[in-house]
Amino acid sequence: MSGTGPRRSRPPVEGLYGILDPAVAAVGAPDPGAALAEALAAALAGGCRVIQYRDKQASPAAVLARARLLARACRDADAVFIVNDRLDIAILSGASGCHLGQDDLPLAEARRITSPGFLLGASTHDVVEARRAEAEGADYVGVGAVFPTTSKGDAAEPRGLRLVAEVAAAVTIPAIAISGITRRNVRDVIRAGASGFAVISDLFGGPGIRERAEEFARIWDEETRRR
């Protein structure tokens, strides 16, 4: 379906942006799909309202089947559900949107085949890429790498809080900081101007997911009240 008509209002992409990856959330699980569903339920119960499903391991058929279940759970919780990289799976699963990297399908082409209201995010590494993504139709940009991380083997060289501040000031769409963000440093990320923050390991890497989500959500609420 073409996305060239009037856009419907899109849900906000802000605050805690959980990245659900079986390489973190389902390590050693006999049923990775069930482990992902359990981790998602805990994050949603803790107040996370934006979830990206990233799966570099499973077959396309398995990713689609999991995405459909995860998308349904997010709809029931009134949460935004985004699929990483795979626009086809995002559309087929009923996701809220898709997050595209610099080497994925171009944003302008993705916008042509998506419905009004479908969210498109883009990974960016500097002001030039962020401005270009906004001009090409992105609803938000991922900004990174901010800090060192072990969750993504091909992460860009960390550029710190200055990158967050530069990109946040250069675009009018949400700037979501990513890479190495934890409960210890997230206040600094928010104060640098981030509209939200993507978290993988410090949210999904071990037990206590609900409690960690609650802490991230509390910090976000406290810091946004200070703005």
Residue pairs with C-beta under 8 A, 6 or more apart in sequence:
1 113
1 114
1 115
2 112
2 113
3 111
3 112
3 113
3 114
3 115
3 116
3 118
4 111
4 112
5 116
6 116
7 116
7 117
8 116
8 117
9 117
10 117
10 119
10 139
11 80
11 96
11 119
12 80
12 174
13 50
13 80
13 119
13 121
13 139
13 140
13 174
13 176
13 195
13 196
14 50
14 174
14 195
14 196
15 49
15 50
15 196
15 197
15 216
15 217
15 220
15 224
16 47
16 48
16 49
16 50
16 196
16 197
16 199
16 203
16 213
16 216
16 217
16 220
17 50
17 51
17 52
17 176
17 196
17 197
17 198
17 199
18 43
18 48
18 50
18 51
18 52
18 198
18 199
18 200
18 203
18 204
18 213
19 51
19 52
19 54
19 84
19 151
19 198
19 199
19 200
19 203
19 204
20 36
20 39
20 40
20 43
20 51
20 52
20 53
20 54
20 70
20 204
21 53
21 54
21 55
21 56
21 151
21 200
21 204
22 29
22 32
22 35
22 36
22 55
22 57
22 58
23 56
23 57
23 151
24 151
24 200
24 201
24 204
24 205
25 35
25 36
25 39
25 204
25 205
26 32
26 35
26 36
26 39
29 35
32 58
33 62
33 65
33 66
33 69
36 53
36 66
36 70
37 69
37 70
37 73
39 204
39 209
40 51
40 70
40 73
40 74
41 73
42 209
42 210
42 213
43 51
43 203
43 204
43 209
43 210
43 213
44 51
44 73
44 74
44 77
44 79
44 213
45 210
45 213
46 209
46 210
46 211
46 212
46 213
46 214
46 216
46 217
47 213
47 214
47 216
47 217
48 79
48 203
48 213
48 216
48 217
49 77
49 78
49 79
49 80
50 79
50 80
50 82
50 196
51 70
51 74
51 79
51 80
51 81
51 82
52 82
52 83
52 84
52 99
52 198
53 66
53 67
53 70
53 81
53 82
53 83
53 84
53 95
54 84
54 85
55 62
55 63
55 66
55 84
58 66
60 86
60 89
63 86
63 89
64 89
64 92
64 93
67 83
67 89
67 90
67 92
67 93
67 95
68 92
68 93
68 94
70 81
70 93
71 81
71 93
71 94
71 95
71 96
72 94
74 80
74 81
74 96
75 81
75 94
80 96
80 97
80 119
81 95
81 96
81 97
82 90
82 95
82 96
82 97
82 98
82 99
82 119
82 121
83 89
83 90
83 93
83 95
83 97
83 98
83 99
84 98
84 99
85 98
85 99
85 100
85 101
85 104
86 98
87 98
87 100
87 104
87 105
87 110
87 113
87 114
89 95
90 97
90 98
91 98
91 113
91 114
91 118
96 118
96 119
97 118
97 119
97 120
97 121
97 139
98 110
98 114
98 118
98 119
98 120
98 121
99 120
99 121
99 122
99 123
99 142
100 107
100 110
100 120
100 121
100 122
100 123
101 122
101 123
102 122
102 123
102 124
102 125
102 129
106 136
107 120
107 122
107 133
107 136
107 137
107 138
108 136
108 137
110 120
110 137
111 120
111 136
111 137
114 120
119 139
119 140
120 137
120 138
120 139
121 138
121 139
121 140
121 141
121 142
121 176
122 129
122 133
122 136
122 138
122 140
122 141
122 142
123 141
123 142
123 144
123 178
124 130
124 133
124 141
124 142
124 143
124 167
125 143
125 144
125 145
125 156
125 159
125 163
126 163
126 166
126 167
127 166
127 167
127 170
129 141
130 141
130 143
130 167
130 170
130 171
130 175
131 170
131 171
133 141
133 171
134 141
134 171
134 172
134 173
138 173
139 173
139 174
140 173
140 174
140 175
140 176
140 195
140 196
141 167
141 171
141 173
141 174
141 175
141 176
142 176
142 177
142 178
142 198
143 163
143 164
143 167
143 168
143 175
143 176
143 177
143 178
143 194
144 155
144 156
144 158
144 159
144 163
144 177
144 178
144 179
144 198
145 155
145 156
145 157
145 158
145 159
145 178
145 179
145 180
146 158
146 159
146 160
146 161
146 163
146 164
146 177
146 178
146 179
146 180
146 181
146 189
147 158
147 160
147 179
147 180
147 181
147 185
148 158
148 179
148 180
149 155
149 179
149 180
149 200
149 201
150 201
151 200
151 201
152 179
152 200
155 179
156 179
158 179
158 180
161 188
161 189
161 192
162 192
164 175
164 177
164 189
164 192
164 193
164 194
165 192
165 193
167 175
168 175
168 192
168 193
168 194
168 195
169 193
174 195
174 196
175 193
175 194
175 195
175 196
176 194
176 195
176 196
176 197
176 198
177 189
177 192
177 194
177 196
177 197
177 198
178 197
178 198
179 198
181 189
181 197
181 198
181 199
181 202
182 199
182 202
183 202
183 212
183 215
183 216
183 219
186 197
186 199
186 216
186 219
186 220
187 219
187 223
189 197
190 197
190 219
190 220
190 223
190 224
191 223
196 220
197 216
197 220
199 216
202 212
203 209
203 212
203 213
203 216
